[in-house]
Amino acid sequence: MVCIFPDYILSDTDESTSEDDDDLDCNVAFRKTHDAIADTVKLKLSTGKIVEDVLFKFCKNKDYEHHTHSYIVDFDDEDVKALFTDEEWNELTKDRIEVPSFPRDIAEELAKYGSKTLKELRTKVMKSYLKEEEEYDVHKHYNRERIQMTMRTLCNLYENVDTPLYLVRTQYEDWFTVALFGTCIDFCIRDAQLGTDVKRTDAPSLSSANRKNRHRKANARKLIGRKINGIICVTNRLLKMGAIEGARAFAGVSDNKYLLESFKMPKTLRDIYTDLIKAVNFDEQKADKLQVFGILHFGLYIQFARL
């Protein structure tokens, strides 16, 4: 998905203070926001079509909130795709950064744990990846450490005869965070070399709060940010780079929980992306190299999003 000029987005005028905020009170604020966007900063395709104007016409009279109200283009939205020709759509959705290539050393390390039986996997996870008399170096061995920790966690869960991994649908959402994804996802992101970490358990989004309070007066109550299951951040700076949302089970793409979280995720990423653009002083060349990501985990179902 892509966010079109994210700084011109509804701020506190369309935000409530409830946990499930971001419902549009009316279309008046949206129209005012669109009118405030200068033509010189709008995204103009090679055919002459202006993206912001197309999105505005598409959603201005909708009686429910759509991603296009935030100038977010969902690549999987066929209704939005129909607004553009194939040539325009390819130009608009061109992946300017792409997914980074998978490091060969990590792929080789993962391949070492390939096993046909649980007993064979247990034998492998008990062997140290360190050479004889070699000391652990966080900068050298962190990837191996997290891979082995992940495989050992999975091995332990499969060996649990009372609640084997394929029966965890009966568990609550927090169980997955603590028993499974805390190791498989969070340990990976908590990288000492990159200086990144994860804030868990309905952490309020600072990026969302920044948008809501953009025009706050000194005597007005400060609004809190949208609550997120997990926020991926840079530890030594007030910068976010991703978000995590989860649920106890995946009940299909038409399930209310899935629809809610998959709708909320792009809006959260938009706020994070906006803050990063501000952090680079609105430098267009630097902004074009920025990318944020989201992780949705519903039971054992995992989905990734990029913006």
N, C-alpha and C positions, 0 to 999 in steps of 0.2 A: 504494500500500500504506500501511498505517497501523500504528504501533507502540503497543500498549496499555501504559501506565504502564511505561516502559522501565527505570526504576531498579530494579525488582524482577525481576531477570534473573539466571540462573545466573552466578556469578562464577568464581573460580579452582577451585571444586570440580569443575567439569565440563570444565575446559580442559586440554589437553595442551600440550606445548611444540613439537610438530612443526609443519611449515609448513602442513599441511592439518589444523589442529586443529579443535576444536569438535565432535568426535564425543561423544555422550553415553555416559559409562561405565556409567551405570545411571539408573533413574528415581527413585532415592531422593532425590538432590539436588534434582531438579525438584519432587518432592512437598513437600519441606521448604520450598523457595522459595515455592511456592504457598500453603502454610499460613501463611507469614509475612506475606502481604499482608492488610492490614486491610480489612474490608468497606467501611469509610468512604471508601477511596480507589479502589475498583474502579469500572469504567465500567458504569453502569446505564442501559440503554436505556429509552425511554418505555413499553415494554410490561412492564418489570420484569425483563427478562432481563439477567443479569450476564455481561458478555463474557468476563472472565477465567475464570470458572467453566465456561463453555461450552467455551472453548479447552482448559482443563485436562482436562475429561472426554473431549474428542476425542482428545488425544494422550498421555494419561498412561500408556497401556499399549503404545504403539508401540515396536517394537524397532529403529527407525531414527530419526534426527533429522529433525524437521519444523520449519518456520518458527513454528508455533504453540507450540513449546517456548520460544521467545523472545518470545511474545505479539505476534507479527507477523502481521497479516492481509494476505495476498496477494489483491488484488482479482480476480486471474485464477484462483484456486483454487476450482474448482467444489465440491469436497468440503467446504471451509470455508463456502462460500456456502450450501450445503444445511443448515447448522446453524441458519440464521436464516430468518425469513419475509421476503418481499419488502420489507415496511415496515421491518423491523429492519435489513435489509441496506442499504437506501437511507440510513437514519439513520447507520449505522456508517461507510459509505464516502463520506459527503458530503464533497466537496472544500472544506475550510474556507478554503483560500488560493487555489487554482487556479493555472494557469500564467500568468505575467505576459504582458500583451499585447505583441505584437512592435512595437518602436519604429518609427515611420514613417520616420524619417531613415535607419535602417539598411536597411529594406526598399527605399527609393528608391536607396540606394547600391548594394545588391546588384543591383537591376534594371539598372543602368548596364552591367553586364558580361554581360548577356544576348547570346549570339552564336549564329549558325547554323553557323559554321565555326571551326576551330582558328586559322586565320590571322586571322580577325576578332577573336577573343579575345586573341591575342598583341598586336595593335595597341592594344587597349584597356588591357591591363595595363601597357603601356609608357608610357602617358600619365600625367602627374602629376595628382593630385587637388587639388594646391595651385594657387591662382591665381598669376598672374605676380608675382614678387617677394614672395610671401607666405611667411613663415617657419613652419616646423613647430611646432605647439603640442601637446604630448602630451595635454593636457586637452581640446583642441578637435578634434584630428584622429586620435585613437587608433583609433576605430572604422573610419574610412576606411583607415587604415594596415593594420590587421589584415585587413580585407576584401580589399584589393589584394594583400597578402602571400599570402593563401589562394588567390586566383584565379591568382596568378603561379605558386605551387607546383603547382597542378593543371595549369596550362598546360605547365610544364616536364615533368611526368610524362607527359602525353599526347604530348609531342613526342619523348620518349625512344623511338626506334625499336627499340632492343635489348630493352627491357623496358617495353612500353606498359602503361598503367594497368590494362587489362582482363586482363593476364597476371600480375599480381602475386601470384597465389595460390601461386606457387612461393617467395615470400619468407618469411623468418622473422618472428616476432612483433616483434622489436626494429626491423626495417626499417620497419614501419608507424608505430611511435612516432617514429622519427627523420625519416623521409622524408616522411611524410604528416600524421599527427595532431599532431606536434610544432608544426606551423604551423597546421593547421586547427582544432585544439582548444585546445592549450596556450597558444598566442599569444593566443587570445580570452580565456582565463581569467586570464592574467597581466596583470591590469588595474591600471595605476598609480593610477587614480582610486579604485578600490575597495580597493586595497591587498591584492590576492589573488595567489596564485602556485600552482604545481603542483610537487609533489615526485614524481619519477619513479624507475623502476627498482627495483621491489620494496621500496618504502619501508615500514618497519614502522609500523603504525597506533598512534599514541599513545592514541587513544580506546579501542582494544581492550586495550592494555597497562594502561590505567587500570582497566578492569573486572577484568581478571585479577588485578591486584595490590591490589584494594580491601581485602582483609583480610590482606595480607602482613605477617608478623612481621619484625622487624629482622634476625633471623638466617637468614631464608629467602631463597633465590635469587629475584631479580626476573625475572618472566616477560616475554618480549618480545611485542609486539603482532602481530596477523595481518599478513602481508606483502601489500601491495597494489601493483598496477602503477603507480598514481598516486594521490596524495592532494591534494585541493584545500584550500588553507588561507589564513588571514589572516596576512600576513607579520609584523605587529608584535605579534601575540598568539598564544598557544598554542591556537588555535581552528581546527578543521577544519569544512568545510562540504560536502564531497563526496568521492567516490572514483571511480577509473577502473580497470577491468579489461579485459584484451584477450587475443586469441589470433591466430594467424597466418591462420586461415580459419574460415568459418562452414560447418559441415557439417550444419545442421539443428537443430531444437529438441530432438531426442532424442540428440544427440551428447554424449558424456561430458564434454567440456571445457565445452560450453555449460551443461549441467546443473550442473556444479560451480561455475562462475563466477556463474551467475544465482542459485544458492542462497547463495553466499558474500556477494554484494553487499548484500542486505537486512540481513544480520547486521552487516556493516561499517557500514552507514548507521545502524543502531540504536545502535551504540556512539557514533558521532559525534553523533547526535541527543541521546543521554543527556548527553554532555559539554556540549552547548549549553544544555540545561535547567539543568544545574548552574551554568553561567556566568551565567544570569539569576536565580540564587538561587531556583529552583523557583517563580518567579512565574507563576501559571497564565495570566494574560492575555498575558504576553510569550511564554510557551511555546507558546500557541496560534497565534502568528504565525511560529513557527520552521518551517523546511523544509530538508531536505537532499536532495541529488540524486546519482545515480550514472550513469556512462557505461560501457557495455559495447561494445567494438569488436572484432569478429571479422573480420579481413580488411577488406573494404569494407562490412561489415554493422555498423550502429550502432543501439544500443538505449538508451533512457534510462529511469531509474527515479526516482521521487520518494517521500519518506517524510516 
